[in-house]
Amino acid sequence: MPELMKICQKLAPMLKITPKEVWDLMDIELSIQLDKPQIDVLRLDEILYRDEPDDNGKSSAELVLEKYGQETLDYIQTLI
């Protein structure tokens, strides 16, 4: 899916990870079924919380906003 590759290229620098790691975040089956790119939120949480052993009850959205900014949060929300 070329569209997924474009998303990986765009989101990788936003999350400071590689395009391959972004590809691993994508829910490929669901993306195909819905014909719309979808992120696997559980995998996203793994990335967000791996560096946050004490998350202080923060939501995933709060962590994305805090670590990567509003633009990244807005973009991710279009993929969920």
Secondary structure, 3 states (H helix, E strand, C coil): CHHHHHHHHHHHHHHCCCHHHHHHHECHHHHHHHCCCCECHHHHHHHHHHCCCCCCCCCHHHHHHHHHCHHHHHHHHHCC
